[in-house]
Every structure is written in C-alpha cells, then in structure tokens.
Amino acid sequence: MKTISIMIPCYNEIDNVEAMADAVRAMLKKDLSSYDYELVFIDNASTDGTREKLEEICAKDKKVKAIFNVTNFGQFNSPFHGLCQTTGDCTVSMCCDFQDPVELVPQLVAEWEKGHKVVSCIKSSSKENPLIYLFRTIYYKMIKNMSDVKMIEHFTGFGLYDRSFIRLLRELDDPIPFLRGIVAEYGGGFNMKEVHYEQAKRRAGKTHNNFYSLYDAAMLSFTSYTKVGLRLATFLGFFTSAVSFVIAIVYLILKLLHWNSMRMGMAPVVLGVFLLGGIQIFFIGLIGEYILNINTRVIHRPVVVEERRINFDEAEDGK
C-alpha cells in the first residue's frame, strides 16, 4: 500500500490546526482510502497554544506527527525542513489556514499516479485583498523576466512532490532554501504538472505576513535567482560616470574660455551630488542584500533546529 504524506507548517494557528487535521483525515478516508497516510505538522515556535493542541491531536492519532522548532526559522526554512522529514511515497505540502483547498489533494494524487512526480498548484485567482494580489502579480512577472530560471507565477509551494524529489531536497544542503525557485529550476526534470485553483480566504485568525516578511521573500528570490541587480549597478555606474566626465570636461572648457555669461551657481553641483549619492546608497544596499545571502550560505547554519518530535519512530528520529 502506498503512503501519502501531508506536510503542514504552522505558526500561531490555534484556531485552524485541529480543524485542518480533521479535514485532511476526512478527505483521506473518503477519497483516498486505498492509501496509507501520515500527517506531519511542523510548528515554527507558536506562542498561542498551537503546540498544546498538536500534542492533544498526536496523543489521539499516532498517524499525526509533530515537529517543534526551537525558534521561528521563517516562512521558507520551516516548510522545507518539514518536507525533508516526510516518509511517504509522495508528499503534499499545504498551509494550515485553509487557503490551500484540501479537496484538491485527490486530483494531485491522480496526476502523480499518471507519472507526474511534481504537481505544482498555481493560483489562477484569489479571494485575498485585490491590491495585494495585484502587487503579487507584478512581483511574479518581474522576477520571472529577470531570472535565468523560468519562475512559476503565483506558486506558493502548495503541491505534491514524489519521494524522488524529496530526496533531491535533502541532498541540496542549502541553508536558505527557496522552494519556489527550486521547483521552478528542477521541476521540469520530474515531469512537472501545473494545476490551477482559486485561493480561498483564511478560515480563521490573521495572516502573519507583513511588509518585512514579504520584503524578505522578494529579496531571497531576487538575490538567489537573478543577476540583474548587480548588472544594473554596473551599467548605471558606468553611464553616470561617463555623463559626469563629459559634463566636467565641458564645464572646464567653458571656464577656460572665460564664459562669464554662465551664472548657474552651486545648484547643479548640489543636485548632482544628491542624485549620485542616492544612486550609490541604493546600490550599496542592493549589493548588501547579495552579500547577506552569501554570508548566510557561508556560515551554513542548520535549516531548522528542532526542540522535539512527536510520533516519529527511532529510525525517523535519526534523520
């Protein structure tokens, strides 16, 4: 009997975690009863009682497993680590807030049985804030056009992954893994299939995404999969240097020719200094983002440090 792993990352989802466990188990019993399953929650240091709720669920059902992180490792590391800890023939990754529809899982499994070892779910529309969705669309198109890898628009990581792809994730040894980029880069070699869906609203609770987390996601993808920032800094630096050199030569010639009619004062100089200074500061910050990315990879801390596990056997604990 084949085993399906359902991996669900969570952070402060006290209002959703039990309902999600019940919904997934009901779906598996109804639509995928010919498969065995494991349900793996990875908690990113919740403080609202989510952990206590997971302990209760795991005590009642040994097929429900839980991993507790020692601290919050961010929105990318924790799900990636959770995927790598699953043991099924395939793994479905989905959020705990019900924005990823549970009823779509049987379709993903059906595509997997047809030979698609990666089935990525694409948001064709969303019930979230229309302005936020618009900004996401612009971001996805920008990163897709700037990246050497053909990035997948409106792909959040929700999807199904064959155990062979999970094996690849374990072998990457990346301290700051960006699953969306990894799937875009390697998914084609696993006969990837795209499935479209409408993203629902959160069932309960508030989103934990804010400007900083969204900015962090954008910079991780930008610095990991594009060169355009550094190239733009080089080209723009060359262009402004050339223009400044020409202006300096022209100004010197006019000065030597005693062109006394020129009465511009210091205004052009001040404006030029502020313009060039602003450009320099912007690109120093951008280069700093690249350096931060490199520094994190060089330090090579663990993707996640676990506090403890529940319902994992000894062989799995040894991973």
Phi and psi in degrees as GROMACS dihedral restraints (atoms count N, CA, C in turn):
[ dihedral_restraints ]
;  ai    aj    ak    al  type     phi  dphi    fc
    3     4     5     6     1   -74.3    20    10
    4     5     6     7     1   152.4    20    10
    6     7     8     9     1  -115.3    20    10
    7     8     9    10     1   132.2    20    10
    9    10    11    12     1  -104.9    20    10
   10    11    12    13     1   127.3    20    10
   12    13    14    15     1   -99.4    20    10
   13    14    15    16     1   133.7    20    10
   15    16    17    18     1  -113.5    20    10
   16    17    18    19     1   115.4    20    10
   18    19    20    21     1  -106.7    20    10
   19    20    21    22     1   125.3    20    10
   21    22    23    24     1  -129.3    20    10
   22    23    24    25     1   107.6    20    10
   24    25    26    27     1   -77.3    20    10
   25    26    27    28     1   147.2    20    10
   27    28    29    30     1  -147.7    20    10
   28    29    30    31     1   151.1    20    10
   30    31    32    33     1  -150.9    20    10
   31    32    33    34     1   114.2    20    10
   33    34    35    36     1    52.6    20    10
   34    35    36    37     1    56.9    20    10
   36    37    38    39     1  -118.3    20    10
   37    38    39    40     1    44.0    20    10
   39    40    41    42     1   -58.2    20    10
   40    41    42    43     1   -31.8    20    10
   42    43    44    45     1   -82.8    20    10
   43    44    45    46     1   -10.6    20    10
   45    46    47    48     1  -118.5    20    10
   46    47    48    49     1   -25.0    20    10
   48    49    50    51     1   -63.6    20    10
   49    50    51    52     1   -42.8    20    10
   51    52    53    54     1   -70.6    20    10
   52    53    54    55     1   -41.7    20    10
   54    55    56    57     1   -62.1    20    10
   55    56    57    58     1   -38.0    20    10
   57    58    59    60     1   -66.2    20    10
   58    59    60    61     1   -43.9    20    10
   60    61    62    63     1   -59.9    20    10
   61    62    63    64     1   -43.0    20    10
   63    64    65    66     1   -65.9    20    10
   64    65    66    67     1   -42.6    20    10
   66    67    68    69     1   -65.0    20    10
   67    68    69    70     1   -42.0    20    10
   69    70    71    72     1   -66.7    20    10
   70    71    72    73     1   -44.8    20    10
   72    73    74    75     1   -65.6    20    10
   73    74    75    76     1   -37.8    20    10
   75    76    77    78     1   -64.4    20    10
   76    77    78    79     1   -42.0    20    10
   78    79    80    81     1   -63.7    20    10
   79    80    81    82     1   -44.5    20    10
   81    82    83    84     1   -62.9    20    10
   82    83    84    85     1   -41.8    20    10
   84    85    86    87     1   -67.2    20    10
   85    86    87    88     1   -36.9    20    10
   87    88    89    90     1   -80.7    20    10
   88    89    90    91     1   -48.3    20    10
   90    91    92    93     1  -106.3    20    10
   91    92    93    94     1   -18.5    20    10
   93    94    95    96     1  -132.9    20    10
   94    95    96    97     1    43.6    20    10
   96    97    98    99     1   -69.0    20    10
   97    98    99   100     1   -16.1    20    10
   99   100   101   102     1   -83.7    20    10
  100   101   102   103     1     0.6    20    10
  102   103   104   105     1  -112.8    20    10
  103   104   105   106     1   147.5    20    10
  105   106   107   108     1   -82.1    20    10
  106   107   108   109     1   167.5    20    10
  108   109   110   111     1  -152.7    20    10
  109   110   111   112     1   161.0    20    10
  111   112   113   114     1  -137.1    20    10
  112   113   114   115     1   142.5    20    10
  114   115   116   117     1  -115.8    20    10
  115   116   117   118     1   112.1    20    10
  117   118   119   120     1  -111.1    20    10
  118   119   120   121     1   116.0    20    10
  120   121   122   123     1   -99.6    20    10
  121   122   123   124     1   135.7    20    10
  123   124   125   126     1  -120.4    20    10
  124   125   126   127     1   117.9    20    10
  126   127   128   129     1   -99.8    20    10
  127   128   129   130     1   128.9    20    10
  129   130   131   132     1   -94.9    20    10
  130   131   132   133     1    53.6    20    10
  132   133   134   135     1    65.2    20    10
  133   134   135   136     1    52.1    20    10
  135   136   137   138     1   -65.1    20    10
  136   137   138   139     1   151.8    20    10
  138   139   140   141     1  -124.8    20    10
  139   140   141   142     1     8.4    20    10
  141   142   143   144     1  -107.4    20    10
  142   143   144   145     1    10.4    20    10
  144   145   146   147     1   101.0    20    10
  145   146   147   148     1     2.2    20    10
  147   148   149   150     1   -60.0    20    10
  148   149   150   151     1   -39.9    20    10
  150   151   152   153     1   -63.6    20    10
  151   152   153   154     1   -44.2    20    10
  153   154   155   156     1   -62.1    20    10
  154   155   156   157     1   -38.8    20    10
  156   157   158   159     1   -65.6    20    10
  157   158   159   160     1   -41.0    20    10
  159   160   161   162     1   -63.6    20    10
  160   161   162   163     1   -38.1    20    10
  162   163   164   165     1   -60.7    20    10
  163   164   165   166     1   -40.9    20    10
  165   166   167   168     1   -64.1    20    10
  166   167   168   169     1   -45.1    20    10
  168   169   170   171     1   -63.7    20    10
  169   170   171   172     1   -43.9    20    10
  171   172   173   174     1   -66.4    20    10
  172   173   174   175     1   -33.6    20    10
  174   175   176   177     1   -66.8    20    10
  175   176   177   178     1   -28.9    20    10
  177   178   179   180     1   -88.6    20    10
  178   179   180   181     1   -23.8    20    10
  180   181   182   183     1  -141.3    20    10
  181   182   183   184     1   111.1    20    10
  183   184   185   186     1   -71.2    20    10
  184   185   186   187     1   -12.9    20    10
  186   187   188   189     1   -81.5    20    10
  187   188   189   190     1    -8.8    20    10
  189   190   191   192     1   -95.6    20    10
  190   191   192   193     1   123.2    20    10
  192   193   194   195     1  -116.7    20    10
  193   194   195   196     1   157.1    20    10
  195   196   197   198     1  -141.2    20    10
  196   197   198   199     1   142.1    20    10
  198   199   200   201     1  -121.7    20    10
  199   200   201   202     1   127.4    20    10
  201   202   203   204     1  -108.4    20    10
  202   203   204   205     1   121.1    20    10
  204   205   206   207     1   -80.6    20    10
  205   206   207   208     1   151.2    20    10
  207   208   209   210     1   -72.4    20    10
  208   209   210   211     1   -25.5    20    10
  210   211   212   213     1  -154.1    20    10
  211   212   213   214     1   178.7    20    10
  213   214   215   216     1   -81.4    20    10
  214   215   216   217     1   116.0    20    10
  216   217   218   219     1  -100.1    20    10
  217   218   219   220     1    15.2    20    10
  219   220   221   222     1    92.2    20    10
  220   221   222   223     1   171.1    20    10
  222   223   224   225     1   -79.2    20    10
  223   224   225   226     1    -7.9    20    10
  225   226   227   228     1  -109.0    20    10
  226   227   228   229     1   -44.5    20    10
  228   229   230   231     1   -64.0    20    10
  229   230   231   232     1   -44.0    20    10
  231   232   233   234     1   -63.9    20    10
  232   233   234   235     1   -49.4    20    10
  234   235   236   237     1   -61.9    20    10
  235   236   237   238     1   -38.3    20    10
  237   238   239   240     1   -61.3    20    10
  238   239   240   241     1   -46.2    20    10
  240   241   242   243     1   -62.8    20    10
  241   242   243   244     1   -40.6    20    10
  243   244   245   246     1   -59.8    20    10
  244   245   246   247     1   -42.5    20    10
  246   247   248   249     1   -58.4    20    10
  247   248   249   250     1   -41.5    20    10
  249   250   251   252     1   -70.4    20    10
  250   251   252   253     1   -14.4    20    10
  252   253   254   255     1   -95.8    20    10
  253   254   255   256     1    -3.9    20    10
  255   256   257   258     1   -77.5    20    10
  256   257   258   259     1   157.2    20    10
  258   259   260   261     1  -123.6    20    10
  259   260   261   262     1     2.7    20    10
  261   262   263   264     1   -74.8    20    10
  262   263   264   265     1   169.3    20    10
  264   265   266   267     1   -67.6    20    10
  265   266   267   268     1   -25.8    20    10
  267   268   269   270     1  -147.1    20    10
  268   269   270   271     1   159.0    20    10
  270   271   272   273     1  -129.9    20    10
  271   272   273   274     1   132.6    20    10
  273   274   275   276     1  -106.6    20    10
  274   275   276   277     1   124.7    20    10
  276   277   278   279     1  -103.2    20    10
  277   278   279   280     1   128.8    20    10
  279   280   281   282     1  -151.8    20    10
  280   281   282   283     1   154.2    20    10
  282   283   284   285     1   -76.6    20    10
  283   284   285   286     1   162.5    20    10
  285   286   287   288     1   -90.9    20    10
  286   287   288   289     1    -2.5    20    10
  288   289   290   291     1   -97.3    20    10
  289   290   291   292     1     6.8    20    10
  291   292   293   294     1    72.5    20    10
  292   293   294   295     1    10.9    20    10
  294   295   296   297     1   -73.9    20    10
  295   296   297   298     1   -25.8    20    10
  297   298   299   300     1   -93.1    20    10
  298   299   300   301     1   114.9    20    10
  300   301   302   303     1   -67.9    20    10
  301   302   303   304     1   125.3    20    10
  303   304   305   306     1   -63.3    20    10
  304   305   306   307     1   -35.0    20    10
  306   307   308   309     1   -68.5    20    10
  307   308   309   310     1    -9.2    20    10
  309   310   311   312     1   -83.0    20    10
  310   311   312   313     1   -16.0    20    10
  312   313   314   315     1   -58.7    20    10
  313   314   315   316     1   -44.4    20    10
  315   316   317   318     1   -57.3    20    10
  316   317   318   319     1   -36.0    20    10
  318   319   320   321     1   -65.7    20    10
  319   320   321   322     1   -39.0    20    10
  321   322   323   324     1   -63.6    20    10
  322   323   324   325     1   -42.0    20    10
  324   325   326   327     1   -65.1    20    10
  325   326   327   328     1   -38.9    20    10
  327   328   329   330     1   -62.7    20    10
  328   329   330   331     1   -40.1    20    10
  330   331   332   333     1   -67.3    20    10
  331   332   333   334     1   -36.3    20    10
  333   334   335   336     1   -63.7    20    10
  334   335   336   337     1   -41.2    20    10
  336   337   338   339     1   -66.3    20    10
  337   338   339   340     1   -21.5    20    10
  339   340   341   342     1   -80.5    20    10
  340   341   342   343     1    -6.5    20    10
  342   343   344   345     1   113.2    20    10
  343   344   345   346     1     1.4    20    10
  345   346   347   348     1   -84.8    20    10
  346   347   348   349     1   110.2    20    10
  348   349   350   351     1   -83.6    20    10
  349   350   351   352     1   -12.0    20    10
  351   352   353   354     1  -132.9    20    10
  352   353   354   355     1   124.4    20    10
  354   355   356   357     1  -122.1    20    10
  355   356   357   358     1   106.0    20    10
  357   358   359   360     1   -97.6    20    10
  358   359   360   361     1   135.6    20    10
  360   361   362   363     1   -97.8    20    10
  361   362   363   364     1   125.2    20    10
  363   364   365   366     1  -111.0    20    10
  364   365   366   367     1   130.4    20    10
  366   367   368   369     1   -74.9    20    10
  367   368   369   370     1   108.7    20    10
  369   370   371   372     1   -80.8    20    10
  370   371   372   373     1   -22.7    20    10
  372   373   374   375     1  -160.7    20    10
  373   374   375   376     1   169.8    20    10
  375   376   377   378     1  -149.9    20    10
  376   377   378   379     1   147.8    20    10
  378   379   380   381     1   -93.2    20    10
  379   380   381   382     1     9.1    20    10
  381   382   383   384     1   -74.5    20    10
  382   383   384   385     1  -179.5    20    10
  384   385   386   387     1   -54.5    20    10
  385   386   387   388     1   123.7    20    10
  387   388   389   390     1   -57.4    20    10
  388   389   390   391     1   -34.5    20    10
  390   391   392   393     1   -67.3    20    10
  391   392   393   394     1   -41.9    20    10
  393   394   395   396     1   -63.2    20    10
  394   395   396   397     1   -41.8    20    10
  396   397   398   399     1   -63.2    20    10
  397   398   399   400     1   -38.0    20    10
  399   400   401   402     1   -63.7    20    10
  400   401   402   403     1   -45.3    20    10
  402   403   404   405     1   -62.4    20    10
  403   404   405   406     1   -39.1    20    10
  405   406   407   408     1   -62.9    20    10
  406   407   408   409     1   -41.7    20    10
  408   409   410   411     1   -60.9    20    10
  409   410   411   412     1   -44.7    20    10
  411   412   413   414     1   -62.1    20    10
  412   413   414   415     1   -43.7    20    10
  414   415   416   417     1   -61.3    20    10
  415   416   417   418     1   -47.4    20    10
  417   418   419   420     1   -60.8    20    10
  418   419   420   421     1   -40.9    20    10
  420   421   422   423     1   -67.8    20    10
  421   422   423   424     1   -39.0    20    10
  423   424   425   426     1   -63.6    20    10
  424   425   426   427     1   -50.1    20    10
  426   427   428   429     1   -67.6    20    10
  427   428   429   430     1   -30.8    20    10
  429   430   431   432     1   -67.6    20    10
  430   431   432   433     1   -40.6    20    10
  432   433   434   435     1   -75.4    20    10
  433   434   435   436     1   -27.0    20    10
  435   436   437   438     1   -90.4    20    10
  436   437   438   439     1   -19.8    20    10
  438   439   440   441     1   -88.4    20    10
  439   440   441   442     1   147.9    20    10
  441   442   443   444     1   -71.7    20    10
  442   443   444   445     1   -25.7    20    10
  444   445   446   447     1   -90.8    20    10
  445   446   447   448     1   138.3    20    10
  447   448   449   450     1   -76.2    20    10
  448   449   450   451     1    91.7    20    10
  450   451   452   453     1   -67.6    20    10
  451   452   453   454     1   152.9    20    10
  453   454   455   456     1   -97.7    20    10
  454   455   456   457     1   120.2    20    10
  456   457   458   459     1   -70.4    20    10
  457   458   459   460     1   138.0    20    10
  459   460   461   462     1    56.1    20    10
  460   461   462   463     1    37.9    20    10
  462   463   464   465     1  -109.2    20    10
  463   464   465   466     1   123.3    20    10
  465   466   467   468     1  -105.8    20    10
  466   467   468   469     1    -4.8    20    10
  468   469   470   471     1   112.1    20    10
  469   470   471   472     1   -15.5    20    10
  471   472   473   474     1   -64.3    20    10
  472   473   474   475     1   124.2    20    10
  474   475   476   477     1   166.8    20    10
  475   476   477   478     1  -174.1    20    10
  477   478   479   480     1  -115.1    20    10
  478   479   480   481     1   140.0    20    10
  480   481   482   483     1  -132.3    20    10
  481   482   483   484     1   124.5    20    10
  483   484   485   486     1   -65.5    20    10
  484   485   486   487     1   157.8    20    10
  486   487   488   489     1   -61.8    20    10
  487   488   489   490     1   -26.3    20    10
  489   490   491   492     1   -67.5    20    10
  490   491   492   493     1   -35.1    20    10
  492   493   494   495     1   -73.0    20    10
  493   494   495   496     1   -37.3    20    10
  495   496   497   498     1   -61.2    20    10
  496   497   498   499     1   -37.9    20    10
  498   499   500   501     1   -62.0    20    10
  499   500   501   502     1   -40.1    20    10
  501   502   503   504     1   -62.0    20    10
  502   503   504   505     1   -43.2    20    10
  504   505   506   507     1   -58.9    20    10
  505   506   507   508     1   -40.6    20    10
  507   508   509   510     1   -65.3    20    10
  508   509   510   511     1   -32.4    20    10
  510   511   512   513     1   -82.7    20    10
  511   512   513   514     1   -13.6    20    10
  513   514   515   516     1   -66.5    20    10
  514   515   516   517     1   -34.9    20    10
  516   517   518   519     1    54.8    20    10
  517   518   519   520     1    51.0    20    10
  519   520   521   522     1  -107.1    20    10
  520   521   522   523     1   119.9    20    10
  522   523   524   525     1   -72.5    20    10
  523   524   525   526     1   -18.7    20    10
  525   526   527   528     1  -131.0    20    10
  526   527   528   529     1    69.8    20    10
  528   529   530   531     1   -71.5    20    10
  529   530   531   532     1   139.0    20    10
  531   532   533   534     1  -116.9    20    10
  532   533   534   535     1    94.5    20    10
  534   535   536   537     1   -57.2    20    10
  535   536   537   538     1   -39.1    20    10
  537   538   539   540     1   -60.7    20    10
  538   539   540   541     1   -40.9    20    10
  540   541   542   543     1   -71.3    20    10
  541   542   543   544     1   -37.5    20    10
  543   544   545   546     1   -63.7    20    10
  544   545   546   547     1   -43.6    20    10
  546   547   548   549     1   -64.0    20    10
  547   548   549   550     1   -42.4    20    10
  549   550   551   552     1   -63.8    20    10
  550   551   552   553     1   -37.0    20    10
  552   553   554   555     1   -75.9    20    10
  553   554   555   556     1   -41.4    20    10
  555   556   557   558     1  -112.0    20    10
  556   557   558   559     1   -11.7    20    10
  558   559   560   561     1   -59.7    20    10
  559   560   561   562     1   -32.6    20    10
  561   562   563   564     1   -60.5    20    10
  562   563   564   565     1   -30.5    20    10
  564   565   566   567     1   -77.2    20    10
  565   566   567   568     1    -4.5    20    10
  567   568   569   570     1  -116.2    20    10
  568   569   570   571     1    26.3    20    10
  570   571   572   573     1    54.9    20    10
  571   572   573   574     1    52.1    20    10
  573   574   575   576     1   -64.0    20    10
  574   575   576   577     1   141.8    20    10
  576   577   578   579     1  -123.5    20    10
  577   578   579   580     1   137.0    20    10
  579   580   581   582     1  -102.2    20    10
  580   581   582   583     1   134.7    20    10
  582   583   584   585     1  -123.8    20    10
  583   584   585   586     1   129.4    20    10
  585   586   587   588     1   -98.3    20    10
  586   587   588   589     1   147.0    20    10
  588   589   590   591     1  -153.0    20    10
  589   590   591   592     1   164.6    20    10
  591   592   593   594     1   -97.8    20    10
  592   593   594   595     1   125.4    20    10
  594   595   596   597     1   -76.3    20    10
  595   596   597   598     1   128.2    20    10
  597   598   599   600     1   -84.9    20    10
  598   599   600   601     1   172.1    20    10
  600   601   602   603     1   -76.9    20    10
  601   602   603   604     1   160.8    20    10
  603   604   605   606     1   -58.9    20    10
  604   605   606   607     1   140.4    20    10
  606   607   608   609     1   -69.1    20    10
  607   608   609   610     1   -42.9    20    10
  609   610   611   612     1  -157.9    20    10
  610   611   612   613     1   161.9    20    10
  612   613   614   615     1    80.6    20    10
  613   614   615   616     1   178.8    20    10
  615   616   617   618     1  -110.9    20    10
  616   617   618   619     1   149.2    20    10
  618   619   620   621     1   -64.6    20    10
  619   620   621   622     1   146.6    20    10
  621   622   623   624     1   -97.5    20    10
  622   623   624   625     1     2.9    20    10
  624   625   626   627     1   -79.2    20    10
  625   626   627   628     1   135.7    20    10
  627   628   629   630     1  -137.3    20    10
  628   629   630   631     1  -175.0    20    10
  630   631   632   633     1   -57.6    20    10
  631   632   633   634     1   -42.9    20    10
  633   634   635   636     1   -65.0    20    10
  634   635   636   637     1   -44.5    20    10
  636   637   638   639     1   -67.0    20    10
  637   638   639   640     1   -37.5    20    10
  639   640   641   642     1   -68.7    20    10
  640   641   642   643     1   -39.6    20    10
  642   643   644   645     1   -64.3    20    10
  643   644   645   646     1   -41.5    20    10
  645   646   647   648     1   -60.8    20    10
  646   647   648   649     1   -41.9    20    10
  648   649   650   651     1   -64.5    20    10
  649   650   651   652     1   -42.7    20    10
  651   652   653   654     1   -64.0    20    10
  652   653   654   655     1   -43.6    20    10
  654   655   656   657     1   -68.9    20    10
  655   656   657   658     1   -34.9    20    10
  657   658   659   660     1   -63.7    20    10
  658   659   660   661     1   -45.0    20    10
  660   661   662   663     1   -69.0    20    10
  661   662   663   664     1   -39.0    20    10
  663   664   665   666     1   -65.3    20    10
  664   665   666   667     1   -46.8    20    10
  666   667   668   669     1   -80.4    20    10
  667   668   669   670     1   -19.1    20    10
  669   670   671   672     1   -90.0    20    10
  670   671   672   673     1   -26.8    20    10
  672   673   674   675     1  -129.0    20    10
  673   674   675   676     1     8.8    20    10
  675   676   677   678     1  -135.2    20    10
  676   677   678   679     1   153.3    20    10
  678   679   680   681     1  -113.7    20    10
  679   680   681   682     1    -3.4    20    10
  681   682   683   684     1   -62.1    20    10
  682   683   684   685     1   -33.8    20    10
  684   685   686   687     1   -61.9    20    10
  685   686   687   688     1   -47.7    20    10
  687   688   689   690     1   -68.1    20    10
  688   689   690   691     1   -39.4    20    10
  690   691   692   693     1   -65.7    20    10
  691   692   693   694     1   -39.7    20    10
  693   694   695   696     1   -63.5    20    10
  694   695   696   697     1   -40.9    20    10
  696   697   698   699     1   -60.9    20    10
  697   698   699   700     1   -42.4    20    10
  699   700   701   702     1   -64.3    20    10
  700   701   702   703     1   -49.8    20    10
  702   703   704   705     1   -65.8    20    10
  703   704   705   706     1   -45.1    20    10
  705   706   707   708     1   -67.5    20    10
  706   707   708   709     1   -37.5    20    10
  708   709   710   711     1   -62.0    20    10
  709   710   711   712     1   -42.6    20    10
  711   712   713   714     1   -63.8    20    10
  712   713   714   715     1   -43.7    20    10
  714   715   716   717     1   -64.2    20    10
  715   716   717   718     1   -48.6    20    10
  717   718   719   720     1   -65.8    20    10
  718   719   720   721     1   -35.3    20    10
  720   721   722   723     1   -63.6    20    10
  721   722   723   724     1   -43.2    20    10
  723   724   725   726     1   -64.2    20    10
  724   725   726   727     1   -44.7    20    10
  726   727   728   729     1   -64.0    20    10
  727   728   729   730     1   -43.0    20    10
  729   730   731   732     1   -62.5    20    10
  730   731   732   733     1   -39.3    20    10
  732   733   734   735     1   -64.5    20    10
  733   734   735   736     1   -44.3    20    10
  735   736   737   738     1   -63.3    20    10
  736   737   738   739     1   -44.2    20    10
  738   739   740   741     1   -62.6    20    10
  739   740   741   742     1   -40.3    20    10
  741   742   743   744     1   -63.4    20    10
  742   743   744   745     1   -42.2    20    10
  744   745   746   747     1   -64.5    20    10
  745   746   747   748     1   -44.8    20    10
  747   748   749   750     1   -62.2    20    10
  748   749   750   751     1   -43.7    20    10
  750   751   752   753     1   -63.7    20    10
  751   752   753   754     1   -39.9    20    10
  753   754   755   756     1   -64.6    20    10
  754   755   756   757     1   -43.8    20    10
  756   757   758   759     1   -62.3    20    10
  757   758   759   760     1   -44.3    20    10
  759   760   761   762     1   -63.5    20    10
  760   761   762   763     1   -35.8    20    10
  762   763   764   765     1   -68.0    20    10
  763   764   765   766     1   -41.2    20    10
  765   766   767   768     1   -66.4    20    10
  766   767   768   769     1   -31.3    20    10
  768   769   770   771     1   -83.8    20    10
  769   770   771   772     1     4.0    20    10
  771   772   773   774     1    58.1    20    10
  772   773   774   775     1    47.5    20    10
  774   775   776   777     1   -77.6    20    10
  775   776   777   778     1    81.7    20    10
  777   778   779   780     1   -72.4    20    10
  778   779   780   781     1   -12.1    20    10
  780   781   782   783     1   -73.3    20    10
  781   782   783   784     1   -10.8    20    10
  783   784   785   786     1   -80.8    20    10
  784   785   786   787     1   113.7    20    10
  786   787   788   789     1  -128.3    20    10
  787   788   789   790     1    55.1    20    10
  789   790   791   792     1   -89.3    20    10
  790   791   792   793     1   -14.3    20    10
  792   793   794   795     1    67.3    20    10
  793   794   795   796     1  -151.1    20    10
  795   796   797   798     1   -93.5    20    10
  796   797   798   799     1    -3.8    20    10
  798   799   800   801     1   -56.7    20    10
  799   800   801   802     1   -48.0    20    10
  801   802   803   804     1   -61.0    20    10
  802   803   804   805     1   -37.3    20    10
  804   805   806   807     1   -65.2    20    10
  805   806   807   808     1   -45.7    20    10
  807   808   809   810     1   -62.0    20    10
  808   809   810   811     1   -46.3    20    10
  810   811   812   813     1   -61.9    20    10
  811   812   813   814     1   -41.9    20    10
  813   814   815   816     1   -62.9    20    10
  814   815   816   817     1   -41.8    20    10
  816   817   818   819     1   -62.1    20    10
  817   818   819   820     1   -45.0    20    10
  819   820   821   822     1   -65.0    20    10
  820   821   822   823     1   -40.6    20    10
  822   823   824   825     1   -63.4    20    10
  823   824   825   826     1   -52.0    20    10
  825   826   827   828     1   -65.5    20    10
  826   827   828   829     1   -36.8    20    10
  828   829   830   831     1   -63.5    20    10
  829   830   831   832     1   -42.4    20    10
  831   832   833   834     1   -62.3    20    10
  832   833   834   835     1   -43.3    20    10
  834   835   836   837     1   -62.3    20    10
  835   836   837   838     1   -43.3    20    10
  837   838   839   840     1   -63.1    20    10
  838   839   840   841     1   -45.1    20    10
  840   841   842   843     1   -62.9    20    10
  841   842   843   844     1   -41.3    20    10
  843   844   845   846     1   -59.1    20    10
  844   845   846   847     1   -49.0    20    10
  846   847   848   849     1   -75.9    20    10
  847   848   849   850     1   -25.8    20    10
  849   850   851   852     1   -64.3    20    10
  850   851   852   853     1   -42.0    20    10
  852   853   854   855     1   -63.3    20    10
  853   854   855   856     1   -41.1    20    10
  855   856   857   858     1   -65.3    20    10
  856   857   858   859     1   -44.0    20    10
  858   859   860   861     1   -64.0    20    10
  859   860   861   862     1   -35.2    20    10
  861   862   863   864     1   -59.9    20    10
  862   863   864   865     1   -36.7    20    10
  864   865   866   867     1   -63.3    20    10
  865   866   867   868     1   -42.2    20    10
  867   868   869   870     1   -62.4    20    10
  868   869   870   871     1   -43.3    20    10
  870   871   872   873     1   -64.6    20    10
  871   872   873   874     1   -39.5    20    10
  873   874   875   876     1   -60.8    20    10
  874   875   876   877     1   -42.2    20    10
  876   877   878   879     1   -60.2    20    10
  877   878   879   880     1   -46.6    20    10
  879   880   881   882     1   -64.0    20    10
  880   881   882   883     1   -43.6    20    10
  882   883   884   885     1   -60.3    20    10
  883   884   885   886     1   -42.3    20    10
  885   886   887   888     1   -63.8    20    10
  886   887   888   889     1   -38.5    20    10
  888   889   890   891     1   -71.3    20    10
  889   890   891   892     1   -36.1    20    10
  891   892   893   894     1   -69.1    20    10
  892   893   894   895     1   -42.9    20    10
  894   895   896   897     1   -60.6    20    10
  895   896   897   898     1   -39.8    20    10
  897   898   899   900     1    56.4    20    10
  898   899   900   901     1    52.2    20    10
  900   901   902   903     1   -71.3    20    10
  901   902   903   904     1   162.9    20    10
  903   904   905   906     1   -60.7    20    10
  904   905   906   907     1   149.5    20    10
  906   907   908   909     1   -58.6    20    10
  907   908   909   910     1   -43.6    20    10
  909   910   911   912     1  -146.8    20    10
  910   911   912   913     1   145.2    20    10
  912   913   914   915     1  -112.0    20    10
  913   914   915   916     1   121.7    20    10
  915   916   917   918     1   -86.6    20    10
  916   917   918   919     1   144.2    20    10
  918   919   920   921     1   -86.1    20    10
  919   920   921   922     1   -47.8    20    10
  921   922   923   924     1  -167.5    20    10
  922   923   924   925     1   168.7    20    10
  924   925   926   927     1  -125.6    20    10
  925   926   927   928     1   155.4    20    10
  927   928   929   930     1  -128.3    20    10
  928   929   930   931     1   133.0    20    10
  930   931   932   933     1    69.5    20    10
  931   932   933   934     1    17.2    20    10
  933   934   935   936     1   -92.8    20    10
  934   935   936   937     1   138.9    20    10
  936   937   938   939     1   -79.9    20    10
  937   938   939   940     1   177.6    20    10
  939   940   941   942     1   -63.6    20    10
  940   941   942   943     1   -38.7    20    10
  942   943   944   945     1   -64.0    20    10
  943   944   945   946     1   -40.1    20    10
  945   946   947   948     1   -72.0    20    10
  946   947   948   949     1   -34.5    20    10
  948   949   950   951     1   -65.0    20    10
  949   950   951   952     1   -22.2    20    10
  951   952   953   954     1   -84.3    20    10
  952   953   954   955     1     1.8    20    10
